[in-house]
Amino acid sequence: MKLAVAGRSNIAWFKLADVVSRGEKERALSIYRLFAYSFRDDALSAQVEGDILCMFNDERALESYRRAARLYMRANDLTHAIFLYELMCELSPQAYDLHNQLFYWSVESSDPTRMISSGVSLLMLLARRNAWAEIEEIIPTSIATAGALKATIVQNFIVQALAEGIDITEDYLEKLLMHSIAKHATKGAGAHADPQVSAFLSQLAGLDDNLHAIARARIADM
């Protein structure tokens, strides 16, 4: 991982990069602390500390990144905060609170790609835990904050879950379809004609013939 401020041409940074490359964690932290006072950006300072700890696989990196993300939020810098939440989710893929925060701030940023990606990741985390009751609870609440993208998130979730071999019962598929199609397409043949719904059904057909048939029938009734 590159330091957040890599590229700054001063002796201190080159020295820090040098000791990090040699695997000298304590010395790297000591050098960082010596010139950390020169930062005029507390969020960046916390991020750099997290970067150093992360490069040595030190679990304390998460706390530094959390602190940096909070400071970025306080400064209304969503771009850097979301980047850190994405990084923290990679470092701690089972941490529900991090995935939830990432989705929340992705919605706040109005970034459709990030909304879809983080929403699917949040649902997949729960599906891998077999926490279907929680999924049923957050789709009409948290996931619904994505507005029109809720349908896309749920559709992508269904496809990814089946692709991973996660079992979705017929009854539960019916519930998911209510969220993934209801406000996205018109009734009957119009729903099938919708390009996004058509693509979803095609993906479903390649994963589970039975669930595909159920989905087609259910969509036709909407």
C-alpha positions in Angstrom: 0.0 0.0 0.0 1.2 3.5 -0.8 1.3 6.1 1.9 -1.5 8.6 1.5 1.0 11.4 0.9 3.5 9.5 -1.2 5.3 11.7 -3.7 5.9 14.7 -1.4 9.6 15.5 -2.0 11.1 16.1 1.4 13.7 14.3 3.4 11.4 13.2 6.1 9.1 11.3 3.7 11.9 9.6 1.9 13.4 8.5 5.2 10.0 7.2 6.3 9.5 5.3 3.1 13.0 3.9 3.4 12.5 2.4 6.9 9.1 1.1 6.0 10.6 -0.7 3.0 13.1 -2.3 5.3 10.3 -3.5 7.6 11.3 -1.4 10.6 7.9 -0.7 12.1 8.8 0.9 15.4 11.4 3.2 13.7 8.8 4.1 11.0 6.3 5.1 13.7 8.9 7.1 15.6 9.8 9.1 12.5 6.1 9.6 11.8 5.6 11.0 15.3 8.6 13.3 15.0 7.1 15.2 12.1 3.4 14.6 12.6 3.2 17.9 14.3 3.9 19.6 11.0 0.6 18.3 9.5 -2.0 20.9 9.0 -4.6 18.3 8.3 -5.5 16.0 11.2 -7.4 13.6 9.0 -4.5 13.1 6.7 -2.2 12.7 9.7 -4.4 9.9 11.1 -4.6 8.3 7.6 -0.8 8.2 7.3 -0.6 6.6 10.7 -3.1 4.0 9.5 -1.1 3.4 6.3 2.0 2.7 8.2 0.3 0.3 10.6 -1.5 -1.4 7.7 1.7 -2.0 5.9 2.9 -4.0 8.9 -0.4 -5.8 9.3 -1.0 -4.1 12.6 -4.7 -4.3 13.7 -4.4 -0.8 15.1 -4.6 0.5 11.5 -8.4 0.2 11.7 -8.7 2.6 14.6 -6.4 5.1 12.9 -8.5 4.8 9.7 -11.7 5.2 11.7 -10.4 8.3 13.3 -9.3 9.7 9.9 -12.7 8.9 8.3 -14.5 10.7 11.2 -12.2 13.8 10.7 -12.8 13.7 6.9 -16.6 13.6 7.5 -16.3 16.6 9.9 -14.5 18.5 7.1 -17.3 17.4 4.6 -14.8 15.5 2.6 -16.9 12.5 1.6 -14.5 11.3 -1.1 -11.7 10.6 1.2 -13.9 9.2 4.0 -15.6 6.8 1.6 -12.3 5.7 0.3 -11.2 4.8 3.8 -14.4 2.9 4.6 -13.9 0.9 1.4 -10.3 0.2 2.6 -11.5 -0.8 6.1 -14.1 -3.2 4.6 -11.3 -4.9 2.7 -9.2 -5.1 5.9 -12.2 -6.3 8.0 -14.6 -8.0 5.6 -16.8 -9.4 8.4 -17.4 -6.0 10.2 -21.1 -5.2 9.7 -20.8 -1.7 11.1 -18.1 -0.8 8.5 -20.2 -2.1 5.6 -23.2 -0.3 6.9 -21.4 2.9 7.2 -19.9 2.5 3.8 -23.4 2.1 2.3 -24.8 5.0 4.3 -22.1 7.4 3.1 -22.2 6.1 -0.5 -25.9 7.1 -0.5 -25.0 10.5 0.9 -22.5 11.0 -1.8 -25.1 10.1 -4.5 -22.6 7.9 -6.3 -24.6 5.2 -8.0 -21.7 2.8 -8.6 -20.7 2.9 -5.0 -24.3 2.7 -3.8 -24.9 -0.5 -5.8 -21.5 -2.1 -4.8 -21.7 -1.3 -1.1 -25.4 -2.2 -0.9 -24.8 -5.6 -2.5 -21.7 -6.2 -0.2 -23.9 -5.4 2.9 -26.5 -7.9 1.9 -24.0 -10.5 0.9 -22.3 -10.2 4.3 -25.6 -11.0 6.0 -26.5 -13.8 3.5 -23.2 -15.5 4.3 -24.2 -15.5 7.9 -27.6 -16.9 7.0 -29.1 -13.7 8.6 -32.2 -13.6 6.3 -34.4 -11.9 8.9 -31.9 -9.0 9.0 -31.9 -8.8 5.2 -35.7 -8.7 5.2 -35.5 -5.9 7.7 -32.9 -3.7 6.1 -34.1 -3.8 2.4 -37.2 -1.7 3.0 -35.3 0.6 5.4 -31.6 1.1 4.9 -31.4 -0.2 1.3 -34.5 1.8 0.3 -32.5 5.0 1.0 -30.8 4.3 -2.4 -34.1 5.2 -4.0 -34.6 3.9 -7.6 -31.3 1.9 -7.2 -32.9 -0.4 -4.6 -34.2 -2.7 -7.3 -30.7 -2.9 -8.9 -29.1 -3.7 -5.6 -31.5 -6.5 -4.7 -31.3 -8.0 -8.2 -27.5 -8.0 -8.1 -27.6 -9.5 -4.7 -29.8 -12.3 -5.8 -27.5 -13.1 -8.7 -24.3 -12.9 -6.6 -25.8 -15.0 -3.8 -26.8 -17.8 -6.2 -23.5 -17.6 -8.0 -21.8 -18.2 -4.6 -24.0 -21.2 -3.9 -26.0 -19.5 -1.2 -29.4 -21.2 -0.9 -32.4 -18.9 -1.5 -35.7 -20.7 -0.9 -38.6 -20.2 -3.3 -40.6 -18.4 -0.6 -37.7 -16.0 0.1 -37.1 -15.3 -3.6 -40.8 -14.2 -3.7 -40.1 -11.7 -1.0 -36.9 -10.4 -2.7 -38.7 -10.1 -6.0 -41.2 -7.7 -4.4 -38.3 -5.4 -3.7 -36.3 -5.9 -6.9 -39.1 -5.5 -9.4 -42.2 -3.8 -7.8 -41.4 -0.1 -8.5 -39.0 -0.8 -11.3 -41.1 -2.1 -14.1 -44.6 -2.0 -15.4 -47.1 -4.8 -15.0 -47.2 -8.0 -17.0 -45.4 -8.1 -20.4 -44.0 -4.6 -19.8 -41.9 -5.9 -16.9 -40.4 -8.6 -19.0 -39.7 -6.0 -21.7 -37.8 -3.8 -19.4 -34.0 -4.1 -20.3 -32.8 -4.3 -16.7 -35.5 -6.9 -15.7 -34.7 -8.9 -18.9 -31.0 -8.9 -18.1 -31.8 -10.0 -14.5 -33.9 -12.9 -15.7 -31.2 -14.0 -18.2 -28.7 -14.1 -15.4 -31.1 -16.0 -13.2 -31.8 -18.5 -15.9 -28.1 -19.4 -16.1 -28.0 -20.1 -12.3 -31.2 -21.8 -11.4 -33.9 -22.9 -13.8 -36.5 -23.4 -11.1 -36.0 -19.9 -9.5 -36.0 -18.4 -13.0 -39.4 -19.9 -13.8 -40.7 -18.6 -10.4 -39.3 -15.2 -11.1 -40.8 -15.0 -14.6 -44.2 -16.0 -13.2 -44.1 -13.6 -10.3 -43.0 -10.7 -12.5 -45.9 -11.4 -14.9 -48.3 -11.1 -12.0 -47.0 -7.7 -10.9 
